[in-house]
Amino acid sequence: MTLPVESSDYQTWLGDCYWALGQLGKEGYVIESRRLQGYEGIGFGNNFVGESDKGAFAQITGESANWFYPYTEHPKNHVSRIDAQITVQTDVMDINQGKRCLVASRNYNKALAENKRRKIRILLGDGGADTVYIGAVSSPQQLRIYNKEAQSEEPRYTKCWRYEAMLRNEAAVRLYRRLVAENYPATDYLLSFVVNYCRQRGIIISGLENIEPLPLEAIFQTPTDIERKLRWLREQVKPTLQKLSEAGYGDQAAEALGLWVPKQS
């Protein structure tokens, strides 16, 4: 995502992004100086925050994005891409799930008007390591379905298939605005969104048939800067203060925020 340099609270937004990236880096990553797409900044892996004379740029991938995105909220930022995904684990690995999704999506596609039909293809892999693409590579929206067990070496993804909705530009901005309007974390909304996204392409995910669809509605009013800061206090700062208070550090936390100075005993 990007934010123009002339935007209000530009430096605050950029500082929040740098801080959040730094927190992610504490999970055992080495943050290094780097250059990406004309921006100078810092990053690790595929994660990056930087700036140029025109503005700032942030890119966060994978699970890190779930924690990072609340710190990027701003009424003027632009989101060029979001990948929203769910991972479904079953008792027995179904190596033919990708091929079934291919058939279902092609049958669904045939019922659409010719100008509404999507490009559908499959990349076959050994032992069911297949990936199905519904929508052209250049399309603003695409669905990817793949064997996560084969793609990942992590034990937690054993017997898993991944359903991933890729959105660009306007569609990505609409989803992002909806996510920041939800109570953090927006897990329930994302689950409903991806399940419905699959349904709209002929894919019914076994076990999730009863998930209620939540439409991606246009958001006409973005939060003001004051509303954004108050929401951040409610959803990020308040829970942290409560945990510190429960651990016996309430006075130290308040002092750190400049709210009051504990009385000397």
Protein Blocks (a to p, Z undefined) as FASTA:
>chain_A
ZZdfkbghklmmmmmmmmmmmmmmmnopacddddeehiacddehjbccdddfkbccddde
hjllmmmmmmmgcfkbccfbdcdddddddfbdcfklmmmmmmmmmmmmmmpcfklpccdd
ddddeehiacddeddfklmbdcddddfklmpmcfklgoiacdddddehjlmmmmmmmmmm
pccdfklmmmmmmmmmmmmnopacehilmpccddddddfbdcdfklmmmmmmmmmmmmmm
mmmmmnopmmmmmmmnomaccddZZ
